[in-house]
Amino acid sequence: MSKYMKVSGDTIDRLYTACPECGPGFFMGKHKNRSVCGNCGYTEFNQKKKGKK
Ligand SMILES: [Zn+2]
């Protein structure tokens, strides 16, 4: 079960980014280096996470 959820979540996260404010079902529009929710206007910048502190 956990494997299915993990794979499913990873796939959705790669193709679309769900708005954390509106919840799953509300996908954010992808821009050059950020994603913007068309429903509430939440903006999320795409930052590289490679564990470099
Ligand atoms: Zn939203």
mmCIF file of the protein (N, C-alpha, C, O) and its ligand, coordinates in Angstrom:
data_MODEL
# 
_entry.id   MODEL 
# 
loop_
_entity.id 
_entity.type 
_entity.pdbx_number_of_molecules 
1 polymer     1 
2 non-polymer 1 
# 
_entity_poly.entity_id                      1 
_entity_poly.type                           'polypeptide(L)' 
_entity_poly.nstd_linkage                   no 
_entity_poly.nstd_monomer                   no 
_entity_poly.pdbx_seq_one_letter_code       MSKYMKVSGDTIDRLYTACPECGPGFFMGKHKNRSVCGNCGYTEFNQKKKGKK 
_entity_poly.pdbx_seq_one_letter_code_can   MSKYMKVSGDTIDRLYTACPECGPGFFMGKHKNRSVCGNCGYTEFNQKKKGKK 
_entity_poly.pdbx_strand_id                 A 
# 
loop_
_entity_poly_seq.entity_id 
_entity_poly_seq.num 
_entity_poly_seq.mon_id 
_entity_poly_seq.hetero 
1 1  MET n 
1 2  SER n 
1 3  LYS n 
1 4  TYR n 
1 5  MET n 
1 6  LYS n 
1 7  VAL n 
1 8  SER n 
1 9  GLY n 
1 10 ASP n 
1 11 THR n 
1 12 ILE n 
1 13 ASP n 
1 14 ARG n 
1 15 LEU n 
1 16 TYR n 
1 17 THR n 
1 18 ALA n 
1 19 CYS n 
1 20 PRO n 
1 21 GLU n 
1 22 CYS n 
1 23 GLY n 
1 24 PRO n 
1 25 GLY n 
1 26 PHE n 
1 27 PHE n 
1 28 MET n 
1 29 GLY n 
1 30 LYS n 
1 31 HIS n 
1 32 LYS n 
1 33 ASN n 
1 34 ARG n 
1 35 SER n 
1 36 VAL n 
1 37 CYS n 
1 38 GLY n 
1 39 ASN n 
1 40 CYS n 
1 41 GLY n 
1 42 TYR n 
1 43 THR n 
1 44 GLU n 
1 45 PHE n 
1 46 ASN n 
1 47 GLN n 
1 48 LYS n 
1 49 LYS n 
1 50 LYS n 
1 51 GLY n 
1 52 LYS n 
1 53 LYS n 
# 
loop_
_struct_asym.id 
_struct_asym.entity_id 
A 1 
B 2 
# 
loop_
_chem_comp.id 
_chem_comp.type 
_chem_comp.mon_nstd_flag 
ALA 'L-peptide linking' y 
ARG 'L-peptide linking' y 
ASN 'L-peptide linking' y 
ASP 'L-peptide linking' y 
CYS 'L-peptide linking' y 
GLN 'L-peptide linking' y 
GLU 'L-peptide linking' y 
GLY 'peptide linking'   y 
HIS 'L-peptide linking' y 
ILE 'L-peptide linking' y 
LEU 'L-peptide linking' y 
LYS 'L-peptide linking' y 
MET 'L-peptide linking' y 
PHE 'L-peptide linking' y 
PRO 'L-peptide linking' y 
SER 'L-peptide linking' y 
THR 'L-peptide linking' y 
TYR 'L-peptide linking' y 
VAL 'L-peptide linking' y 
ZN  non-polymer         . 
# 
_pdbx_entity_nonpoly.entity_id   2 
_pdbx_entity_nonpoly.name        ? 
_pdbx_entity_nonpoly.comp_id     ZN 
# 
_pdbx_nonpoly_scheme.asym_id         B 
_pdbx_nonpoly_scheme.entity_id       2 
_pdbx_nonpoly_scheme.mon_id          ZN 
_pdbx_nonpoly_scheme.ndb_seq_num     1 
_pdbx_nonpoly_scheme.pdb_seq_num     101 
_pdbx_nonpoly_scheme.auth_seq_num    101 
_pdbx_nonpoly_scheme.pdb_mon_id      ZN 
_pdbx_nonpoly_scheme.auth_mon_id     ZN 
_pdbx_nonpoly_scheme.pdb_strand_id   A 
_pdbx_nonpoly_scheme.pdb_ins_code    . 
# 
loop_
_atom_site.group_PDB 
_atom_site.id 
_atom_site.type_symbol 
_atom_site.label_atom_id 
_atom_site.label_alt_id 
_atom_site.label_comp_id 
_atom_site.label_asym_id 
_atom_site.label_entity_id 
_atom_site.label_seq_id 
_atom_site.pdbx_PDB_ins_code 
_atom_site.Cartn_x 
_atom_site.Cartn_y 
_atom_site.Cartn_z 
_atom_site.occupancy 
_atom_site.B_iso_or_equiv 
_atom_site.pdbx_formal_charge 
_atom_site.auth_seq_id 
_atom_site.auth_comp_id 
_atom_site.auth_asym_id 
_atom_site.auth_atom_id 
_atom_site.pdbx_PDB_model_num 
ATOM   1   N  N  . MET A 1 1  ? 0.841  -1.217 0.000   1.00 0.00 ? 1   MET A N  1 
ATOM   2   C  CA . MET A 1 1  ? 0.000  0.000  0.000   1.00 0.00 ? 1   MET A CA 1 
ATOM   3   C  C  . MET A 1 1  ? 0.870  1.260  0.000   1.00 0.00 ? 1   MET A C  1 
ATOM   4   O  O  . MET A 1 1  ? 0.675  2.181  -0.793  1.00 0.00 ? 1   MET A O  1 
ATOM   5   N  N  . SER A 1 2  ? 1.830  1.261  0.914   1.00 0.00 ? 2   SER A N  1 
ATOM   6   C  CA . SER A 1 2  ? 2.672  2.448  1.011   1.00 0.00 ? 2   SER A CA 1 
ATOM   7   C  C  . SER A 1 2  ? 3.452  2.645  -0.288  1.00 0.00 ? 2   SER A C  1 
ATOM   8   O  O  . SER A 1 2  ? 3.718  3.770  -0.710  1.00 0.00 ? 2   SER A O  1 
ATOM   9   N  N  . LYS A 1 3  ? 3.808  1.534  -0.901  1.00 0.00 ? 3   LYS A N  1 
ATOM   10  C  CA . LYS A 1 3  ? 4.567  1.625  -2.145  1.00 0.00 ? 3   LYS A CA 1 
ATOM   11  C  C  . LYS A 1 3  ? 3.717  2.276  -3.232  1.00 0.00 ? 3   LYS A C  1 
ATOM   12  O  O  . LYS A 1 3  ? 4.193  3.130  -3.980  1.00 0.00 ? 3   LYS A O  1 
ATOM   13  N  N  . TYR A 1 4  ? 2.470  1.867  -3.307  1.00 0.00 ? 4   TYR A N  1 
ATOM   14  C  CA . TYR A 1 4  ? 1.569  2.420  -4.310  1.00 0.00 ? 4   TYR A CA 1 
ATOM   15  C  C  . TYR A 1 4  ? 1.391  3.929  -4.097  1.00 0.00 ? 4   TYR A C  1 
ATOM   16  O  O  . TYR A 1 4  ? 1.439  4.715  -5.043  1.00 0.00 ? 4   TYR A O  1 
ATOM   17  N  N  . MET A 1 5  ? 1.187  4.307  -2.839  1.00 0.00 ? 5   MET A N  1 
ATOM   18  C  CA . MET A 1 5  ? 0.974  5.724  -2.524  1.00 0.00 ? 5   MET A CA 1 
ATOM   19  C  C  . MET A 1 5  ? 2.214  6.540  -2.856  1.00 0.00 ? 5   MET A C  1 
ATOM   20  O  O  . MET A 1 5  ? 2.132  7.652  -3.378  1.00 0.00 ? 5   MET A O  1 
ATOM   21  N  N  . LYS A 1 6  ? 3.364  5.955  -2.539  1.00 0.00 ? 6   LYS A N  1 
ATOM   22  C  CA . LYS A 1 6  ? 4.607  6.670  -2.772  1.00 0.00 ? 6   LYS A CA 1 
ATOM   23  C  C  . LYS A 1 6  ? 4.808  6.909  -4.266  1.00 0.00 ? 6   LYS A C  1 
ATOM   24  O  O  . LYS A 1 6  ? 5.151  8.012  -4.691  1.00 0.00 ? 6   LYS A O  1 
ATOM   25  N  N  . VAL A 1 7  ? 4.588  5.858  -5.053  1.00 0.00 ? 7   VAL A N  1 
ATOM   26  C  CA . VAL A 1 7  ? 4.763  5.969  -6.499  1.00 0.00 ? 7   VAL A CA 1 
ATOM   27  C  C  . VAL A 1 7  ? 3.749  6.956  -7.078  1.00 0.00 ? 7   VAL A C  1 
ATOM   28  O  O  . VAL A 1 7  ? 4.083  7.805  -7.905  1.00 0.00 ? 7   VAL A O  1 
ATOM   29  N  N  . SER A 1 8  ? 2.513  6.824  -6.626  1.00 0.00 ? 8   SER A N  1 
ATOM   30  C  CA . SER A 1 8  ? 1.462  7.688  -7.133  1.00 0.00 ? 8   SER A CA 1 
ATOM   31  C  C  . SER A 1 8  ? 1.764  9.154  -6.800  1.00 0.00 ? 8   SER A C  1 
ATOM   32  O  O  . SER A 1 8  ? 1.626  10.033 -7.651  1.00 0.00 ? 8   SER A O  1 
ATOM   33  N  N  . GLY A 1 9  ? 2.168  9.399  -5.582  1.00 0.00 ? 9   GLY A N  1 
ATOM   34  C  CA . GLY A 1 9  ? 2.459  10.768 -5.154  1.00 0.00 ? 9   GLY A CA 1 
ATOM   35  C  C  . GLY A 1 9  ? 3.626  11.346 -5.925  1.00 0.00 ? 9   GLY A C  1 
ATOM   36  O  O  . GLY A 1 9  ? 3.605  12.511 -6.324  1.00 0.00 ? 9   GLY A O  1 
ATOM   37  N  N  . ASP A 1 10 ? 4.644  10.527 -6.133  1.00 0.00 ? 10  ASP A N  1 
ATOM   38  C  CA . ASP A 1 10 ? 5.824  10.997 -6.839  1.00 0.00 ? 10  ASP A CA 1 
ATOM   39  C  C  . ASP A 1 10 ? 5.474  11.348 -8.275  1.00 0.00 ? 10  ASP A C  1 
ATOM   40  O  O  . ASP A 1 10 ? 5.967  12.336 -8.818  1.00 0.00 ? 10  ASP A O  1 
ATOM   41  N  N  . THR A 1 11 ? 4.629  10.542 -8.881  1.00 0.00 ? 11  THR A N  1 
ATOM   42  C  CA . THR A 1 11 ? 4.234  10.779 -10.268 1.00 0.00 ? 11  THR A CA 1 
ATOM   43  C  C  . THR A 1 11 ? 3.444  12.081 -10.378 1.00 0.00 ? 11  THR A C  1 
ATOM   44  O  O  . THR A 1 11 ? 3.679  12.892 -11.274 1.00 0.00 ? 11  THR A O  1 
ATOM   45  N  N  . ILE A 1 12 ? 2.517  12.262 -9.464  1.00 0.00 ? 12  ILE A N  1 
ATOM   46  C  CA . ILE A 1 12 ? 1.695  13.473 -9.488  1.00 0.00 ? 12  ILE A CA 1 
ATOM   47  C  C  . ILE A 1 12 ? 2.561  14.706 -9.236  1.00 0.00 ? 12  ILE A C  1 
ATOM   48  O  O  . ILE A 1 12 ? 2.375  15.754 -9.855  1.00 0.00 ? 12  ILE A O  1 
ATOM   49  N  N  . ASP A 1 13 ? 3.514  14.556 -8.312  1.00 0.00 ? 13  ASP A N  1 
ATOM   50  C  CA . ASP A 1 13 ? 4.353  15.686 -7.976  1.00 0.00 ? 13  ASP A CA 1 
ATOM   51  C  C  . ASP A 1 13 ? 5.229  16.092 -9.167  1.00 0.00 ? 13  ASP A C  1 
ATOM   52  O  O  . ASP A 1 13 ? 5.554  17.265 -9.345  1.00 0.00 ? 13  ASP A O  1 
ATOM   53  N  N  . ARG A 1 14 ? 5.595  15.110 -9.965  1.00 0.00 ? 14  ARG A N  1 
ATOM   54  C  CA . ARG A 1 14 ? 6.456  15.414 -11.112 1.00 0.00 ? 14  ARG A CA 1 
ATOM   55  C  C  . ARG A 1 14 ? 5.660  16.070 -12.236 1.00 0.00 ? 14  ARG A C  1 
ATOM   56  O  O  . ARG A 1 14 ? 6.130  17.009 -12.879 1.00 0.00 ? 14  ARG A O  1 
ATOM   57  N  N  . LEU A 1 15 ? 4.467  15.573 -12.461 1.00 0.00 ? 15  LEU A N  1 
ATOM   58  C  CA . LEU A 1 15 ? 3.670  16.103 -13.566 1.00 0.00 ? 15  LEU A CA 1 
ATOM   59  C  C  . LEU A 1 15 ? 2.975  17.393 -13.167 1.00 0.00 ? 15  LEU A C  1 
ATOM   60  O  O  . LEU A 1 15 ? 3.008  18.388 -13.891 1.00 0.00 ? 15  LEU A O  1 
ATOM   61  N  N  . TYR A 1 16 ? 2.352  17.354 -12.014 1.00 0.00 ? 16  TYR A N  1 
ATOM   62  C  CA . TYR A 1 16 ? 1.629  18.539 -11.560 1.00 0.00 ? 16  TYR A CA 1 
ATOM   63  C  C  . TYR A 1 16 ? 1.980  18.827 -10.105 1.00 0.00 ? 16  TYR A C  1 
ATOM   64  O  O  . TYR A 1 16 ? 2.374  17.932 -9.356  1.00 0.00 ? 16  TYR A O  1 
ATOM   65  N  N  . THR A 1 17 ? 1.832  20.068 -9.726  1.00 0.00 ? 17  THR A N  1 
ATOM   66  C  CA . THR A 1 17 ? 2.036  20.427 -8.329  1.00 0.00 ? 17  THR A CA 1 
ATOM   67  C  C  . THR A 1 17 ? 0.700  20.843 -7.749  1.00 0.00 ? 17  THR A C  1 
ATOM   68  O  O  . THR A 1 17 ? 0.101  21.825 -8.189  1.00 0.00 ? 17  THR A O  1 
ATOM   69  N  N  . ALA A 1 18 ? 0.237  20.097 -6.765  1.00 0.00 ? 18  ALA A N  1 
ATOM   70  C  CA . ALA A 1 18 ? -1.045 20.423 -6.148  1.00 0.00 ? 18  ALA A CA 1 
ATOM   71  C  C  . ALA A 1 18 ? -0.863 21.581 -5.177  1.00 0.00 ? 18  ALA A C  1 
ATOM   72  O  O  . ALA A 1 18 ? 0.147  21.668 -4.478  1.00 0.00 ? 18  ALA A O  1 
ATOM   73  N  N  . CYS A 1 19 ? -1.840 22.459 -5.143  1.00 0.00 ? 19  CYS A N  1 
ATOM   74  C  CA . CYS A 1 19 ? -1.760 23.611 -4.253  1.00 0.00 ? 19  CYS A CA 1 
ATOM   75  C  C  . CYS A 1 19 ? -1.895 23.158 -2.798  1.00 0.00 ? 19  CYS A C  1 
ATOM   76  O  O  . CYS A 1 19 ? -2.860 22.476 -2.454  1.00 0.00 ? 19  CYS A O  1 
ATOM   77  N  N  . PRO A 1 20 ? -0.936 23.529 -1.938  1.00 0.00 ? 20  PRO A N  1 
ATOM   78  C  CA . PRO A 1 20 ? -0.988 23.145 -0.524  1.00 0.00 ? 20  PRO A CA 1 
ATOM   79  C  C  . PRO A 1 20 ? -2.099 23.860 0.228   1.00 0.00 ? 20  PRO A C  1 
ATOM   80  O  O  . PRO A 1 20 ? -2.518 23.416 1.297   1.00 0.00 ? 20  PRO A O  1 
ATOM   81  N  N  . GLU A 1 21 ? -2.575 24.964 -0.330  1.00 0.00 ? 21  GLU A N  1 
ATOM   82  C  CA . GLU A 1 21 ? -3.636 25.724 0.322   1.00 0.00 ? 21  GLU A CA 1 
ATOM   83  C  C  . GLU A 1 21 ? -5.012 25.161 -0.047  1.00 0.00 ? 21  GLU A C  1 
ATOM   84  O  O  . GLU A 1 21 ? -5.891 25.023 0.803   1.00 0.00 ? 21  GLU A O  1 
ATOM   85  N  N  . CYS A 1 22 ? -5.173 24.844 -1.314  1.00 0.00 ? 22  CYS A N  1 
ATOM   86  C  CA . CYS A 1 22 ? -6.468 24.362 -1.789  1.00 0.00 ? 22  CYS A CA 1 
ATOM   87  C  C  . CYS A 1 22 ? -6.573 22.852 -1.661  1.00 0.00 ? 22  CYS A C  1 
ATOM   88  O  O  . CYS A 1 22 ? -7.673 22.303 -1.606  1.00 0.00 ? 22  CYS A O  1 
ATOM   89  N  N  . GLY A 1 23 ? -5.418 22.172 -1.614  1.00 0.00 ? 23  GLY A N  1 
ATOM   90  C  CA . GLY A 1 23 ? -5.426 20.732 -1.470  1.00 0.00 ? 23  GLY A CA 1 
ATOM   91  C  C  . GLY A 1 23 ? -5.353 20.037 -2.817  1.00 0.00 ? 23  GLY A C  1 
ATOM   92  O  O  . GLY A 1 23 ? -5.370 20.688 -3.862  1.00 0.00 ? 23  GLY A O  1 
ATOM   93  N  N  . PRO A 1 24 ? -5.272 18.702 -2.791  1.00 0.00 ? 24  PRO A N  1 
ATOM   94  C  CA . PRO A 1 24 ? -5.201 17.921 -4.025  1.00 0.00 ? 24  PRO A CA 1 
ATOM   95  C  C  . PRO A 1 24 ? -6.441 18.133 -4.882  1.00 0.00 ? 24  PRO A C  1 
ATOM   96  O  O  . PRO A 1 24 ? -7.559 18.207 -4.372  1.00 0.00 ? 24  PRO A O  1 
ATOM   97  N  N  . GLY A 1 25 ? -6.230 18.230 -6.177  1.00 0.00 ? 25  GLY A N  1 
ATOM   98  C  CA . GLY A 1 25 ? -7.343 18.496 -7.067  1.00 0.00 ? 25  GLY A CA 1 
ATOM   99  C  C  . GLY A 1 25 ? -7.189 19.882 -7.673  1.00 0.00 ? 25  GLY A C  1 
ATOM   100 O  O  . GLY A 1 25 ? -7.694 20.170 -8.759  1.00 0.00 ? 25  GLY A O  1 
ATOM   101 N  N  . PHE A 1 26 ? -6.467 20.743 -6.930  1.00 0.00 ? 26  PHE A N  1 
ATOM   102 C  CA . PHE A 1 26 ? -6.184 22.083 -7.449  1.00 0.00 ? 26  PHE A CA 1 
ATOM   103 C  C  . PHE A 1 26 ? -4.714 22.125 -7.843  1.00 0.00 ? 26  PHE A C  1 
ATOM   104 O  O  . PHE A 1 26 ? -3.827 22.209 -6.993  1.00 0.00 ? 26  PHE A O  1 
ATOM   105 N  N  . PHE A 1 27 ? -4.483 22.066 -9.117  1.00 0.00 ? 27  PHE A N  1 
ATOM   106 C  CA . PHE A 1 27 ? -3.108 22.039 -9.581  1.00 0.00 ? 27  PHE A CA 1 
ATOM   107 C  C  . PHE A 1 27 ? -2.618 23.447 -9.894  1.00 0.00 ? 27  PHE A C  1 
ATOM   108 O  O  . PHE A 1 27 ? -3.382 24.333 -10.276 1.00 0.00 ? 27  PHE A O  1 
ATOM   109 N  N  . MET A 1 28 ? -1.318 23.612 -9.715  1.00 0.00 ? 28  MET A N  1 
ATOM   110 C  CA . MET A 1 28 ? -0.734 24.925 -9.897  1.00 0.00 ? 28  MET A CA 1 
ATOM   111 C  C  . MET A 1 28 ? -0.152 25.049 -11.301 1.00 0.00 ? 28  MET A C  1 
ATOM   112 O  O  . MET A 1 28 ? 0.435  24.102 -11.825 1.00 0.00 ? 28  MET A O  1 
ATOM   113 N  N  . GLY A 1 29 ? -0.317 26.210 -11.896 1.00 0.00 ? 29  GLY A N  1 
ATOM   114 C  CA . GLY A 1 29 ? 0.224  26.456 -13.224 1.00 0.00 ? 29  GLY A CA 1 
ATOM   115 C  C  . GLY A 1 29 ? 1.729  26.622 -13.144 1.00 0.00 ? 29  GLY A C  1 
ATOM   116 O  O  . GLY A 1 29 ? 2.248  27.295 -12.254 1.00 0.00 ? 29  GLY A O  1 
ATOM   117 N  N  . LYS A 1 30 ? 2.418  26.002 -14.083 1.00 0.00 ? 30  LYS A N  1 
ATOM   118 C  CA . LYS A 1 30 ? 3.875  26.049 -14.051 1.00 0.00 ? 30  LYS A CA 1 
ATOM   119 C  C  . LYS A 1 30 ? 4.386  27.220 -14.863 1.00 0.00 ? 30  LYS A C  1 
ATOM   120 O  O  . LYS A 1 30 ? 3.980  27.443 -16.003 1.00 0.00 ? 30  LYS A O  1 
ATOM   121 N  N  . HIS A 1 31 ? 5.290  27.961 -14.241 1.00 0.00 ? 31  HIS A N  1 
ATOM   122 C  CA . HIS A 1 31 ? 5.933  29.069 -14.926 1.00 0.00 ? 31  HIS A CA 1 
ATOM   123 C  C  . HIS A 1 31 ? 7.430  28.792 -15.023 1.00 0.00 ? 31  HIS A C  1 
ATOM   124 O  O  . HIS A 1 31 ? 7.891  27.689 -14.727 1.00 0.00 ? 31  HIS A O  1 
ATOM   125 N  N  . LYS A 1 32 ? 8.159  29.784 -15.431 1.00 0.00 ? 32  LYS A N  1 
ATOM   126 C  CA . LYS A 1 32 ? 9.596  29.593 -15.668 1.00 0.00 ? 32  LYS A CA 1 
ATOM   127 C  C  . LYS A 1 32 ? 10.290 28.969 -14.467 1.00 0.00 ? 32  LYS A C  1 
ATOM   128 O  O  . LYS A 1 32 ? 10.951 27.937 -14.584 1.00 0.00 ? 32  LYS A O  1 
ATOM   129 N  N  . ASN A 1 33 ? 10.134 29.603 -13.318 1.00 0.00 ? 33  ASN A N  1 
ATOM   130 C  CA . ASN A 1 33 ? 10.825 29.073 -12.135 1.00 0.00 ? 33  ASN A CA 1 
ATOM   131 C  C  . ASN A 1 33 ? 9.926  29.100 -10.919 1.00 0.00 ? 33  ASN A C  1 
ATOM   132 O  O  . ASN A 1 33 ? 10.391 29.158 -9.780  1.00 0.00 ? 33  ASN A O  1 
ATOM   133 N  N  . ARG A 1 34 ? 8.624  29.058 -11.178 1.00 0.00 ? 34  ARG A N  1 
ATOM   134 C  CA . ARG A 1 34 ? 7.703  29.055 -10.052 1.00 0.00 ? 34  ARG A CA 1 
ATOM   135 C  C  . ARG A 1 34 ? 6.368  28.461 -10.491 1.00 0.00 ? 34  ARG A C  1 
ATOM   136 O  O  . ARG A 1 34 ? 6.066  28.364 -11.680 1.00 0.00 ? 34  ARG A O  1 
ATOM   137 N  N  . SER A 1 35 ? 5.583  28.070 -9.497  1.00 0.00 ? 35  SER A N  1 
ATOM   138 C  CA . SER A 1 35 ? 4.261  27.539 -9.783  1.00 0.00 ? 35  SER A CA 1 
ATOM   139 C  C  . SER A 1 35 ? 3.232  28.414 -9.089  1.00 0.00 ? 35  SER A C  1 
ATOM   140 O  O  . SER A 1 35 ? 3.400  28.778 -7.925  1.00 0.00 ? 35  SER A O  1 
ATOM   141 N  N  . VAL A 1 36 ? 2.178  28.748 -9.796  1.00 0.00 ? 36  VAL A N  1 
ATOM   142 C  CA . VAL A 1 36 ? 1.156  29.617 -9.239  1.00 0.00 ? 36  VAL A CA 1 
ATOM   143 C  C  . VAL A 1 36 ? -0.203 28.930 -9.288  1.00 0.00 ? 36  VAL A C  1 
ATOM   144 O  O  . VAL A 1 36 ? -0.607 28.399 -10.323 1.00 0.00 ? 36  VAL A O  1 
ATOM   145 N  N  . CYS A 1 37 ? -0.906 28.950 -8.147  1.00 0.00 ? 37  CYS A N  1 
ATOM   146 C  CA . CYS A 1 37 ? -2.237 28.363 -8.108  1.00 0.00 ? 37  CYS A CA 1 
ATOM   147 C  C  . CYS A 1 37 ? -3.228 29.339 -8.738  1.00 0.00 ? 37  CYS A C  1 
ATOM   148 O  O  . CYS A 1 37 ? -3.289 30.513 -8.375  1.00 0.00 ? 37  CYS A O  1 
ATOM   149 N  N  . GLY A 1 38 ? -3.997 28.825 -9.683  1.00 0.00 ? 38  GLY A N  1 
ATOM   150 C  CA . GLY A 1 38 ? -4.971 29.682 -10.363 1.00 0.00 ? 38  GLY A CA 1 
ATOM   151 C  C  . GLY A 1 38 ? -6.212 29.909 -9.522  1.00 0.00 ? 38  GLY A C  1 
ATOM   152 O  O  . GLY A 1 38 ? -7.055 30.739 -9.861  1.00 0.00 ? 38  GLY A O  1 
ATOM   153 N  N  . ASN A 1 39 ? -6.326 29.176 -8.430  1.00 0.00 ? 39  ASN A N  1 
ATOM   154 C  CA . ASN A 1 39 ? -7.526 29.282 -7.590  1.00 0.00 ? 39  ASN A CA 1 
ATOM   155 C  C  . ASN A 1 39 ? -7.338 30.334 -6.495  1.00 0.00 ? 39  ASN A C  1 
ATOM   156 O  O  . ASN A 1 39 ? -8.195 31.199 -6.309  1.00 0.00 ? 39  ASN A O  1 
ATOM   157 N  N  . CYS A 1 40 ? -6.215 30.260 -5.769  1.00 0.00 ? 40  CYS A N  1 
ATOM   158 C  CA . CYS A 1 40 ? -6.018 31.175 -4.642  1.00 0.00 ? 40  CYS A CA 1 
ATOM   159 C  C  . CYS A 1 40 ? -4.828 32.099 -4.860  1.00 0.00 ? 40  CYS A C  1 
ATOM   160 O  O  . CYS A 1 40 ? -4.637 33.062 -4.117  1.00 0.00 ? 40  CYS A O  1 
ATOM   161 N  N  . GLY A 1 41 ? -4.031 31.803 -5.879  1.00 0.00 ? 41  GLY A N  1 
ATOM   162 C  CA . GLY A 1 41 ? -2.897 32.679 -6.169  1.00 0.00 ? 41  GLY A CA 1 
ATOM   163 C  C  . GLY A 1 41 ? -1.647 32.323 -5.393  1.00 0.00 ? 41  GLY A C  1 
ATOM   164 O  O  . GLY A 1 41 ? -0.685 33.090 -5.387  1.00 0.00 ? 41  GLY A O  1 
ATOM   165 N  N  . TYR A 1 42 ? -1.643 31.182 -4.742  1.00 0.00 ? 42  TYR A N  1 
ATOM   166 C  CA . TYR A 1 42 ? -0.467 30.754 -3.995  1.00 0.00 ? 42  TYR A CA 1 
ATOM   167 C  C  . TYR A 1 42 ? 0.704  30.529 -4.948  1.00 0.00 ? 42  TYR A C  1 
ATOM   168 O  O  . TYR A 1 42 ? 0.573  29.844 -5.963  1.00 0.00 ? 42  TYR A O  1 
ATOM   169 N  N  . THR A 1 43 ? 1.836  31.109 -4.609  1.00 0.00 ? 43  THR A N  1 
ATOM   170 C  CA . THR A 1 43 ? 3.016  30.986 -5.461  1.00 0.00 ? 43  THR A CA 1 
ATOM   171 C  C  . THR A 1 43 ? 4.090  30.177 -4.756  1.00 0.00 ? 43  THR A C  1 
ATOM   172 O  O  . THR A 1 43 ? 4.406  30.414 -3.590  1.00 0.00 ? 43  THR A O  1 
ATOM   173 N  N  . GLU A 1 44 ? 4.638  29.231 -5.476  1.00 0.00 ? 44  GLU A N  1 
ATOM   174 C  CA . GLU A 1 44 ? 5.706  28.413 -4.921  1.00 0.00 ? 44  GLU A CA 1 
ATOM   175 C  C  . GLU A 1 44 ? 6.886  28.431 -5.877  1.00 0.00 ? 44  GLU A C  1 
ATOM   176 O  O  . GLU A 1 44 ? 6.771  28.038 -7.038  1.00 0.00 ? 44  GLU A O  1 
ATOM   177 N  N  . PHE A 1 45 ? 8.023  28.895 -5.371  1.00 0.00 ? 45  PHE A N  1 
ATOM   178 C  CA . PHE A 1 45 ? 9.202  28.975 -6.222  1.00 0.00 ? 45  PHE A CA 1 
ATOM   179 C  C  . PHE A 1 45 ? 9.893  27.622 -6.293  1.00 0.00 ? 45  PHE A C  1 
ATOM   180 O  O  . PHE A 1 45 ? 9.976  26.899 -5.300  1.00 0.00 ? 45  PHE A O  1 
ATOM   181 N  N  . ASN A 1 46 ? 10.380 27.296 -7.461  1.00 0.00 ? 46  ASN A N  1 
ATOM   182 C  CA . ASN A 1 46 ? 11.078 26.023 -7.636  1.00 0.00 ? 46  ASN A CA 1 
ATOM   183 C  C  . ASN A 1 46 ? 12.541 26.194 -7.235  1.00 0.00 ? 46  ASN A C  1 
ATOM   184 O  O  . ASN A 1 46 ? 13.342 26.799 -7.947  1.00 0.00 ? 46  ASN A O  1 
ATOM   185 N  N  . GLN A 1 47 ? 12.848 25.650 -6.092  1.00 0.00 ? 47  GLN A N  1 
ATOM   186 C  CA . GLN A 1 47 ? 14.228 25.727 -5.619  1.00 0.00 ? 47  GLN A CA 1 
ATOM   187 C  C  . GLN A 1 47 ? 14.845 24.351 -5.605  1.00 0.00 ? 47  GLN A C  1 
ATOM   188 O  O  . GLN A 1 47 ? 14.185 23.358 -5.299  1.00 0.00 ? 47  GLN A O  1 
ATOM   189 N  N  . LYS A 1 48 ? 16.094 24.305 -5.935  1.00 0.00 ? 48  LYS A N  1 
ATOM   190 C  CA . LYS A 1 48 ? 16.783 23.022 -5.960  1.00 0.00 ? 48  LYS A CA 1 
ATOM   191 C  C  . LYS A 1 48 ? 17.088 22.545 -4.549  1.00 0.00 ? 48  LYS A C  1 
ATOM   192 O  O  . LYS A 1 48 ? 17.673 23.263 -3.737  1.00 0.00 ? 48  LYS A O  1 
ATOM   193 N  N  . LYS A 1 49 ? 16.677 21.320 -4.287  1.00 0.00 ? 49  LYS A N  1 
ATOM   194 C  CA . LYS A 1 49 ? 16.945 20.750 -2.964  1.00 0.00 ? 49  LYS A CA 1 
ATOM   195 C  C  . LYS A 1 49 ? 17.939 19.616 -3.122  1.00 0.00 ? 49  LYS A C  1 
ATOM   196 O  O  . LYS A 1 49 ? 17.584 18.509 -3.529  1.00 0.00 ? 49  LYS A O  1 
ATOM   197 N  N  . LYS A 1 50 ? 19.154 19.899 -2.804  1.00 0.00 ? 50  LYS A N  1 
ATOM   198 C  CA . LYS A 1 50 ? 20.176 18.859 -2.929  1.00 0.00 ? 50  LYS A CA 1 
ATOM   199 C  C  . LYS A 1 50 ? 20.922 18.678 -1.620  1.00 0.00 ? 50  LYS A C  1 
ATOM   200 O  O  . LYS A 1 50 ? 22.026 18.136 -1.594  1.00 0.00 ? 50  LYS A O  1 
ATOM   201 N  N  . GLY A 1 51 ? 20.321 19.130 -0.545  1.00 0.00 ? 51  GLY A N  1 
ATOM   202 C  CA . GLY A 1 51 ? 20.942 18.930 0.766   1.00 0.00 ? 51  GLY A CA 1 
ATOM   203 C  C  . GLY A 1 51 ? 22.188 19.750 0.977   1.00 0.00 ? 51  GLY A C  1 
ATOM   204 O  O  . GLY A 1 51 ? 23.007 19.445 1.844   1.00 0.00 ? 51  GLY A O  1 
ATOM   205 N  N  . LYS A 1 52 ? 22.333 20.796 0.180   1.00 0.00 ? 52  LYS A N  1 
ATOM   206 C  CA . LYS A 1 52 ? 23.508 21.647 0.353   1.00 0.00 ? 52  LYS A CA 1 
ATOM   207 C  C  . LYS A 1 52 ? 23.168 22.773 1.310   1.00 0.00 ? 52  LYS A C  1 
ATOM   208 O  O  . LYS A 1 52 ? 22.337 23.626 0.996   1.00 0.00 ? 52  LYS A O  1 
ATOM   209 N  N  . LYS A 1 53 ? 23.786 22.783 2.450   1.00 0.00 ? 53  LYS A N  1 
ATOM   210 C  CA . LYS A 1 53 ? 23.483 23.809 3.437   1.00 0.00 ? 53  LYS A CA 1 
ATOM   211 C  C  . LYS A 1 53 ? 24.576 24.881 3.463   1.00 0.00 ? 53  LYS A C  1 
ATOM   212 O  O  . LYS A 1 53 ? 24.489 25.833 4.240   1.00 0.00 ? 53  LYS A O  1 
HETATM 213 ZN ZN . ZN  B 2 .  ? -4.602 27.370 -4.240  1.00 0.00 2 101 ZN  A ZN 1 
# 
